[in-house]
């Protein structure tokens, strides 16, 4: 009987330690995520502040055209990277499915 109680107490303590560790890890991850979000917000603000807005209409049109070109080139680059990623994923899936050669 004492051995059963000892084992139950041991398991209860082990479970408490695991739960405590996982909760601590989750809190650390949440804090890291918050720090990353704050860092990204700061980067966005710096990027926005780096644009000098012209005072006249012609300058504004030129800036808009330049920004449209930048967005279009970034969209094209993103699409190319997406295609490359799909190709790599497909090649990896085929590699994983390939039969394993037998040693002689």
Secondary structure, 3 states (H helix, E strand, C coil): CHHHHHHHHHHHHHHHHHHHHHHHHHHHHHHHHHHHHHHHHHHHHHHHHCCCCCCCHHHHHHHHHHHHHHHHHHHHHHHHHHHHHHHHHHHHHHHHHCCCCCCC
